[in-house]
Structure formats: structure tokens, C-alpha cells
Amino acid sequence: MNPHNARDRLAASLRLLAAPLLDAQRRAWESGDHSGILFAGAVISSLINAVAGRAHLDDGDGRPSVVMNDGEHFAIFRRMHLDVPGQPAPSGEFRVRFQTRMAPRLNELFSWLPIPLISGLPGFRDKTWLVNQETGFSAGIYHWQTVADAARYARSPALAFMTRRSVPGTVRHQTGPATDDLTSPWPPEDSQAAEPVPDQI
């Protein structure tokens, strides 16, 4: 038996079993409902992607440096992307820059924990994690299937959680069209300071 075919069949079976939950998750995502169904669906969707071999992680070995438009240096310490057959290239992007209350190395370790919740959200396609070890600032560049998906993430509890664990006033973010250039726009001219929202999950 071809292991690849076996994984595809198992993933298809899991998706069929989880279809009611994933349909409910999609409706919650599109309506702005941040109840537990949104992230329960994310965990299941992440599991299905892992079983199907569609989730790809690069731990940033070698830590390539990126110089942003304002001259700030960031090192890429992780990349992740999903294979989504039949879908067009992602057209939405979300960028965020922040300084957590944790030391940079500790934040890198902590950043593994939310991956199943982020990567299983509807429309997620890829993320690049960056850090400036000298200033303690971190950044994330996400691509989403649509700009609307990127905007929904900006309004989700995920950003509020990031804001609460960061130094006050340091979280800046922007949504817009996807670009392959990691350095531009940076920092975004129309970036917004993130404000915490009440816990909804």
C-alpha cells in the first residue's frame, strides 16, 4: 500500500467525519463569532492537514536576516505553509510587530503552542516568524486566502491574546494585499495599534 495514498484516505475520512464541525467553524469565522467552535474546528483542521502531509514547517535553520524598510534587522526563525490543492494563490496578508514581556528565546519556544489554533483557521495559508534579538521585538507575516480572511484574523481573540502578553503600546498591525516581499511595507504606513478585546473563548 502506498503510504501517501493511505494518508490521503485517512485525511479524507477524518474530514468527512468532521464536516459538520468544520462547516460550523466556517460560518463562525465569516460571521465574527469567536466562540469555542472556531478554535475547536482549527485544532481538527490542523490535525487533518498534518495527517495529509499538507502542513510544512521550516525551523529557520541558518536564520536568514531580513532588513526592513526602516532599517530594522529581523532574523527568520520559522516558516510554515499549507498545501491547498485547487486554490488560487493567497491574496490577503496580515503583518504584526510587537515586543512581548518574555525574553526573545522564550517567546520563540512559546510560539509553537498556538500553531494548531492559527494554522487551522479558515483561509490560513502561511506564516513567517521573525525576531530581533537585540531589541526584543518579534514580528509575524501571515498570508491568507483573501484580504477578508486576513481582516477577520486581525479582529480575532488571537491578536487580543498577543496584545495582552506584550509590552503596552508595542503591538502594531496591518492587513492588505499579499506580497512576496517580506520587507515591504514595513512598518506599514497605515498600521494600527492593537487594542485588547474581552475574552470570548
C-alpha positions as CSV (number, residue, x, y, z in Angstrom):
1,M,0.0,0.0,0.0
2,N,1.3,3.4,-0.9
3,P,1.8,5.4,2.4
4,H,0.9,8.6,0.6
5,N,-2.4,7.2,-0.6
6,A,-3.2,5.8,2.8
7,R,-2.6,9.2,4.4
8,D,-4.9,10.8,1.9
9,R,-7.6,8.3,2.6
10,L,-7.3,8.7,6.3
11,A,-7.4,12.5,6.0
12,A,-10.4,12.3,3.7
13,S,-12.2,10.1,6.3
14,L,-11.4,12.5,9.1
15,R,-12.6,15.5,7.0
16,L,-15.9,13.6,6.3
17,L,-16.4,12.9,10.0
18,A,-15.6,16.4,10.9
19,A,-17.6,18.1,8.2
20,P,-20.4,19.4,10.5
21,L,-17.8,20.9,12.8
22,L,-15.8,22.5,10.0
23,D,-18.9,23.9,8.4
24,A,-19.9,25.4,11.7
25,Q,-16.4,26.8,12.1
26,R,-16.6,28.4,8.6
27,R,-19.9,30.1,9.5
28,A,-18.5,31.3,12.8
29,W,-15.4,32.7,11.1
30,E,-17.4,34.6,8.5
31,S,-19.9,36.0,11.0
32,G,-17.3,37.1,13.5
33,D,-18.4,34.6,16.1
34,H,-15.4,33.9,18.4
35,S,-17.0,31.1,20.4
36,G,-15.1,27.9,21.1
37,I,-16.4,26.3,17.8
38,L,-13.9,28.5,15.9
39,F,-10.8,27.1,17.6
40,A,-12.2,23.5,18.1
41,G,-12.5,23.4,14.3
42,A,-9.0,24.8,14.0
43,V,-7.5,22.0,16.0
44,I,-9.3,19.4,14.0
45,S,-8.4,21.1,10.7
46,S,-4.7,21.2,11.8
47,L,-4.8,17.5,12.6
48,I,-6.3,16.7,9.2
49,N,-3.6,18.8,7.4
50,A,-0.9,17.1,9.4
51,V,-2.2,13.6,8.6
52,A,-2.5,14.5,4.9
53,G,1.1,15.9,4.9
54,R,-0.1,19.3,3.8
55,A,1.5,21.3,6.7
56,H,5.1,22.1,6.1
57,L,7.4,23.7,8.8
58,D,10.9,25.1,8.4
59,D,12.6,25.9,11.6
60,G,14.7,28.7,10.0
61,D,18.0,26.9,10.3
62,G,20.7,29.4,9.5
63,R,18.3,32.3,10.4
64,P,18.4,34.4,7.3
65,S,18.4,38.1,8.0
66,V,15.7,40.5,6.7
67,V,16.3,44.2,6.7
68,M,13.0,46.1,6.8
69,N,12.3,49.3,5.0
70,D,13.0,51.3,8.2
71,G,16.4,49.6,8.6
72,E,15.5,47.3,11.4
73,H,17.1,43.8,11.2
74,F,15.0,40.7,11.8
75,A,16.0,37.1,11.7
76,I,13.6,34.5,10.3
77,F,13.3,31.7,12.9
78,R,10.4,29.7,11.5
79,R,8.2,29.4,8.4
80,M,5.1,27.4,7.8
81,H,2.9,26.9,4.8
82,L,-0.1,24.7,3.8
83,D,-0.6,22.9,0.5
84,V,-4.1,23.6,-0.6
85,P,-4.7,21.9,-4.0
86,G,-7.1,23.7,-6.3
87,Q,-7.0,27.0,-4.5
88,P,-5.5,30.2,-6.1
89,A,-2.6,31.9,-4.6
90,P,-3.4,33.7,-1.4
91,S,-4.4,37.4,-1.8
92,G,-4.6,38.6,1.8
93,E,-1.8,39.5,4.2
94,F,-1.6,40.3,7.9
95,R,1.6,41.8,9.5
96,V,2.2,42.4,13.1
97,R,5.2,43.7,15.1
98,F,5.4,43.6,18.9
99,Q,7.5,43.3,22.0
100,T,6.5,40.5,24.4
101,R,7.1,40.5,28.1
102,M,9.1,37.3,27.5
103,A,12.8,37.1,26.6
104,P,13.0,36.6,22.8
105,R,14.3,33.0,23.1
106,L,11.4,32.1,25.5
107,N,8.9,33.7,23.1
108,E,10.3,31.6,20.3
109,L,9.6,28.4,22.3
110,F,6.2,29.7,23.4
111,S,5.2,30.5,19.8
112,W,4.9,26.7,19.0
113,L,1.9,26.4,21.2
114,P,-0.7,28.5,19.1
115,I,0.3,26.9,15.8
116,P,-2.6,24.4,15.7
117,L,-5.1,27.2,16.5
118,I,-3.7,29.5,13.9
119,S,-3.0,27.1,11.0
120,G,-6.4,25.5,11.2
121,L,-8.4,28.7,10.8
122,P,-10.3,29.1,7.5
123,G,-8.2,30.8,4.9
124,F,-4.8,30.4,6.6
125,R,-2.0,29.7,4.0
126,D,1.4,30.6,5.5
127,K,3.3,32.4,8.2
128,T,6.8,33.7,8.7
129,W,8.1,34.2,12.3
130,L,10.8,36.9,12.8
131,V,12.8,38.2,15.8
132,N,15.2,41.0,16.6
133,Q,17.4,39.6,19.4
134,E,18.9,43.0,20.1
135,T,15.7,45.0,20.6
136,G,13.5,42.1,21.8
137,F,10.9,42.8,19.1
138,S,9.2,40.0,17.2
139,A,7.1,40.0,14.1
140,G,4.8,37.8,12.1
141,I,3.8,37.9,8.4
142,Y,0.8,35.8,7.5
143,H,-0.8,35.1,4.1
144,W,-4.5,34.3,3.9
145,Q,-6.6,33.1,1.1
146,T,-8.4,36.5,0.9
147,V,-7.9,40.0,2.4
148,A,-11.2,39.4,4.2
149,D,-9.7,36.4,6.0
150,A,-6.7,38.5,7.0
151,A,-9.0,41.2,8.4
152,R,-11.0,38.5,10.3
153,Y,-7.8,37.3,12.0
154,A,-7.0,40.9,13.0
155,R,-10.3,41.0,14.8
156,S,-9.9,37.6,16.4
157,P,-9.1,36.7,20.0
158,A,-5.6,35.6,18.8
159,L,-4.5,39.2,18.3
160,A,-6.0,40.2,21.6
161,F,-4.1,37.4,23.4
162,M,-0.9,38.6,21.7
163,T,-1.6,42.1,22.8
164,R,-2.2,41.2,26.4
165,R,1.2,39.4,26.7
166,S,3.1,42.2,25.0
167,V,4.6,45.4,26.4
168,P,1.8,48.0,26.3
169,G,1.8,50.1,23.1
170,T,4.2,48.0,21.2
171,V,1.7,46.0,19.1
172,R,1.2,47.3,15.5
173,H,-0.5,45.5,12.7
174,Q,-1.9,45.9,9.2
175,T,-3.9,43.9,6.7
176,G,-3.8,44.3,3.0
177,P,-3.0,42.6,-0.3
178,A,-0.5,39.7,-0.2
179,T,3.1,40.3,-1.3
180,D,6.2,38.1,-1.6
181,D,8.4,40.9,-0.3
182,L,8.9,40.4,3.4
183,T,10.4,43.9,3.9
184,S,7.7,46.0,2.4
185,P,5.6,47.6,3.6
186,W,7.4,47.9,6.9
187,P,6.5,49.4,9.1
188,P,3.1,49.9,7.4
189,E,2.2,53.5,7.0
190,D,-1.4,52.9,8.0
191,S,-0.6,50.4,10.8
192,Q,-2.9,50.3,13.8
193,A,-2.2,49.8,17.4
194,A,-3.9,46.7,18.6
195,E,-6.3,47.0,21.5
196,P,-7.3,44.1,23.7
197,V,-10.9,42.7,23.3
198,P,-12.7,40.8,26.0
199,D,-12.1,37.0,26.2
200,Q,-14.6,35.2,24.0
201,I,-13.3,31.7,24.1
